[in-house]
Amino acid sequence: MSLNQQWIDRDLAVLWHPCTQMKDHERLPLIPIKRGEGVWLEDFDGKRYIDAVSSWWVNVFGHANPRINQRIKDQVDQLEHVILAGFSHAPVIELSERLVNITPQGLDRVFYADNGSSCIEVALKMSFHYWLNRGQPGKKRFVTLTNSYHGETIAAMSVGDVPLFTETYKALLLDTLKVPSPDCYLRPEGVSWEAHSRTMFQAMERTLAEHHATIAAVIIEPLIQGAGGMRMYHPVYLKLLREACDRYGVHLIHDEIAVGFGRTGTLFACEQAGIRPDFLCLSKALTGGYLPLAACLTTEDVYQAFYDDYSTLRAFLHSHSYTGNPLACAAALATLDIFEQDNVIERNQALAQRMGDATAHLASHPHVAEVRQTGMVLAIEMVKDKATRQAYPWQERRGLQVFEHALTRGALLRPLGSVVYFLPPYIITPEQIDFLAEVAAEGIDLATRERAPVSVAQGLHPNFRDPG
Ligand SMILES: *Cc1c(COP(=O)(O)O)cnc(C)c1O
């Protein structure tokens, strides 16, 4: 029995995997990973895969990055963890200073959580509590976009709108106000991203005008709706939203958990609109993809609304056991060092260009409706009918066939429904990008054939070659 198989058997006897119908693994091989290096993941039988989705969008500088490894090793000999209430430590102080420095001016306070969903809960609770402390208890609703995703805990799900994740739990969710997304995939033919984003803003304006007295905040994924299928829109929407939130006295929460740290082409997506949100939620790439950590940045105005004598009971009494964990902060500091020292944002421009060039031909594929890109995210939307953009029935799981093909070729290309996307670590090479484009094109060809063959990834594809 192969080493992989031994680990698979032990795994399936005891584990329950995230976001997975476990029965799928009766057919689909689970892949136990032994080690990682750079863009590569290697299984127990020695087969290697390019991590084209950055291990669920967290990894930016590769697996087992020597600089991040060293910083964590140094930290673990010094202090692994300490309670952050009443106590503090050097890595969390240094990290907070640096986050305040690199984010838009006016975001001067950092509150930590230990994953993205909890960070969203923090922002929602803080916004509601702010208005309560300011004598406006009626401001308690949240405005959110259709097709948005903000995490898996109940309040985070409530402000999300991807039915696959939320529909089952509808009975448990908070009541929110949903506004149609500026998603530019849905724009009429011939209309620019900017014009469409402006037009779609009218619905947001109307909602704010009508309901602002009961609204605490608008929460939004800036520029890219990630889990909703890498749907994209123009920064002008964010600018209009900032102005409207100011006019109507409503907080603006930017969920940059997926798009922060260079993913959209700027260090933070809000920079492209030249705005500052009232709450900025960061996680995922914050630690380079090493350890769970999240930061909710906010303004001095918000901070001051909670700052009072204990007996007024205005304090934000929210905590997580691992708040501000020193090892995670050390990983984040090493990650920020790399951003600072390596000219990452500029170097990414060439890589983003290469992703666009390598996949441009797919736009004319008979079952591709659109190839779209914002910075270091490129998405290819497969459809049943190119002319009408009729989607494939989700039951056909066409994206899964691309995934399976990619595995046989040595690439981890986990899709979102019928959307195949690249969201690679920034250390990927131009040649590796070309290889991914080739694998994606083959996979899309296979998956969109009239009677698509259902291939099980076993062993190496005849065309397998190690692209180095
Ligand atoms: C991943 C994600 C979250 C949730 O973060 P977790 O750490 O998975 O809880 C929230 N918002 C966005 C936009 C995300 O992509």
Ligand as a Chemical Component Dictionary entry (heavy atoms), coordinates in Angstrom:
data_LIG
# 
_chem_comp.id                   LIG 
_chem_comp.type                 NON-POLYMER 
_chem_comp.pdbx_formal_charge   0 
_chem_comp.three_letter_code    LIG 
# 
loop_
_chem_comp_atom.comp_id 
_chem_comp_atom.atom_id 
_chem_comp_atom.alt_atom_id 
_chem_comp_atom.type_symbol 
_chem_comp_atom.charge 
_chem_comp_atom.model_Cartn_x 
_chem_comp_atom.model_Cartn_y 
_chem_comp_atom.model_Cartn_z 
_chem_comp_atom.pdbx_ordinal 
LIG C1 C1 C 0 -12.068 33.848 4.242 1  
LIG C2 C2 C 0 -12.901 35.049 4.412 2  
LIG C3 C3 C 0 -13.514 35.338 5.642 3  
LIG C4 C4 C 0 -13.487 34.403 6.815 4  
LIG O1 O1 O 0 -12.204 34.165 7.325 5  
LIG P1 P1 P 0 -11.950 32.791 8.140 6  
LIG O2 O2 O 0 -10.577 32.965 8.694 7  
LIG O3 O3 O 0 -12.040 31.685 7.131 8  
LIG O4 O4 O 0 -12.982 32.702 9.186 9  
LIG C5 C5 C 0 -14.216 36.522 5.741 10 
LIG N1 N1 N 0 -14.318 37.369 4.704 11 
LIG C6 C6 C 0 -13.736 37.126 3.516 12 
LIG C7 C7 C 0 -13.875 38.115 2.407 13 
LIG C8 C8 C 0 -13.045 35.946 3.311 14 
LIG O5 O5 O 0 -12.529 35.662 2.113 15 
# 
loop_
_chem_comp_bond.comp_id 
_chem_comp_bond.atom_id_1 
_chem_comp_bond.atom_id_2 
_chem_comp_bond.value_order 
_chem_comp_bond.pdbx_ordinal 
LIG C1 C2 SING 1  
LIG C2 C3 SING 2  
LIG C2 C8 DOUB 3  
LIG C3 C4 SING 4  
LIG C3 C5 DOUB 5  
LIG C4 O1 SING 6  
LIG O1 P1 SING 7  
LIG P1 O2 DOUB 8  
LIG P1 O3 SING 9  
LIG P1 O4 SING 10 
LIG C5 N1 SING 11 
LIG N1 C6 DOUB 12 
LIG C6 C7 SING 13 
LIG C6 C8 SING 14 
LIG C8 O5 SING 15 
# 
